[in-house]
Amino acid sequence: VQLVESGGGLVQAGGSLRLSCAASGIIFSIIHMGWYRQVPGKQREWVALIYSGGSANYADSVKGRFTISRDNAKKTVYLQMNMLRPEDTAVYYCNRAPGSGPPMDWGQGTRVTVSS
C-alpha cells in the first residue's frame, strides 16, 4: 500500500489549492477515504471524508470552503481548498476515513502554508 500526497504550497489568505492523493496497492473503489492535517506539536486532525459511494462529510472548521472528491479509475482522492486561512497551515495527509478500519501506512504528506 502506498499513498502519495501532492499539491501543497505557499498561498496567501483567501487563495486556493488543490491537493491530490494517489493510492496504490489497494482496491481503492471500495475504501472510504479521508484527508487529515497536522501542525507540528499537535495531534493529526480529520478534515474531510468521502465514502466509496461518493457522499462526503467535513470538519466544521472547513465546511463550505473545502471540497473532497475522488476518481476511482485513477485511484486518487482530491481536496479542493478555497478561501484558505492562516490556520489551515499544516501538513496534509490522506488515509482511510475515520471509523472505517485501521489506517494504512501514512504517506509523506504535502505541506500547505497560508500567509496572512
C-alpha positions as CSV (number, residue, x, y, z in Angstrom):
1,V,0.0,0.0,0.0
2,Q,1.3,3.4,-0.9
3,L,-0.3,6.9,-0.5
4,V,1.4,9.8,-2.2
5,E,0.1,13.3,-1.5
6,S,0.9,16.3,-3.6
7,G,-0.3,19.8,-4.5
8,G,0.7,21.7,-1.4
9,G,2.5,25.0,-1.4
10,L,2.5,28.6,-0.2
11,V,-0.6,30.7,-0.8
12,Q,-2.0,33.9,0.5
13,A,-5.0,34.0,2.7
14,G,-8.1,33.8,0.6
15,G,-6.4,31.8,-2.0
16,S,-7.0,28.2,-3.2
17,L,-5.1,25.0,-3.6
18,R,-6.0,21.5,-4.8
19,L,-4.4,18.6,-3.1
20,S,-4.2,15.1,-4.7
21,C,-3.6,11.7,-3.1
22,A,-2.7,8.8,-5.3
23,A,-3.1,5.3,-3.9
24,S,-1.7,2.1,-5.0
25,G,-1.8,-1.5,-3.8
26,I,-5.4,-1.3,-2.7
27,I,-8.9,-1.8,-4.1
28,F,-9.5,1.9,-4.0
29,S,-13.1,2.0,-5.1
30,I,-14.4,0.2,-2.0
31,I,-12.5,2.2,0.6
32,H,-13.8,5.3,2.3
33,M,-11.1,7.9,2.2
34,G,-10.3,10.9,4.3
35,W,-8.0,13.9,4.5
36,Y,-6.2,14.8,7.6
37,R,-3.8,17.6,8.7
38,Q,-1.2,18.0,11.3
39,V,0.5,21.0,12.8
40,P,3.9,20.4,14.5
41,G,3.4,19.7,18.1
42,K,-0.3,18.9,17.7
43,Q,-2.3,15.7,17.0
44,R,-3.3,14.9,13.5
45,E,-6.9,16.0,12.9
46,W,-9.5,14.9,10.5
47,V,-10.5,17.4,7.8
48,A,-12.9,15.6,5.3
49,L,-14.0,12.2,4.2
50,I,-15.6,10.7,1.2
51,Y,-17.4,7.4,1.2
52,S,-17.0,4.8,-1.6
53,G,-20.4,5.8,-2.9
54,G,-19.3,9.5,-3.2
55,S,-21.1,11.2,-0.3
56,A,-18.9,13.4,1.8
57,N,-18.6,14.9,5.3
58,Y,-16.4,17.8,6.6
59,A,-15.0,19.1,9.8
60,D,-16.8,22.2,10.9
61,S,-13.6,24.3,10.5
62,V,-13.5,23.7,6.7
63,K,-17.2,23.2,5.9
64,G,-18.2,25.5,3.0
65,R,-14.6,26.1,2.0
66,F,-13.1,22.6,1.2
67,T,-14.5,20.0,-1.2
68,I,-13.3,16.4,-1.3
69,S,-13.7,14.3,-4.4
70,R,-12.4,11.0,-5.8
71,D,-11.6,9.4,-9.1
72,N,-11.8,5.7,-8.7
73,A,-10.3,5.0,-12.1
74,K,-7.2,7.0,-11.1
75,K,-7.2,5.7,-7.5
76,T,-7.0,9.3,-6.5
77,V,-8.7,11.5,-3.9
78,Y,-8.7,15.2,-4.1
79,L,-9.1,18.1,-1.7
80,Q,-10.1,21.5,-3.2
81,M,-9.3,24.1,-0.7
82,N,-10.8,27.6,-1.2
83,M,-10.8,30.7,1.0
84,L,-7.7,29.5,2.8
85,R,-6.9,30.9,6.2
86,P,-3.6,31.0,8.1
87,E,-5.0,28.5,10.5
88,D,-5.2,26.0,7.6
89,T,-1.4,25.9,7.6
90,A,-0.4,22.2,8.2
91,V,0.9,19.1,6.6
92,Y,-2.0,17.3,4.8
93,Y,-2.3,13.6,4.6
94,C,-4.8,11.2,3.1
95,N,-5.8,7.8,4.5
96,R,-8.7,5.6,5.2
97,A,-11.7,7.6,6.6
98,P,-12.0,7.6,10.4
99,G,-14.1,4.7,11.7
100,S,-13.7,2.6,8.5
101,G,-10.9,0.4,9.6
102,P,-7.2,0.6,10.7
103,P,-5.2,3.3,8.9
104,M,-3.0,2.4,6.0
105,D,0.7,3.3,6.1
106,W,0.8,7.1,6.2
107,G,2.4,8.9,3.2
108,Q,4.8,11.8,3.5
109,G,2.1,14.4,3.3
110,T,2.0,17.6,1.5
111,R,2.7,20.9,3.2
112,V,0.3,23.8,3.0
113,T,1.3,27.2,4.2
114,V,-1.2,30.1,4.2
115,S,0.3,33.6,4.7
116,S,-1.7,36.4,6.2
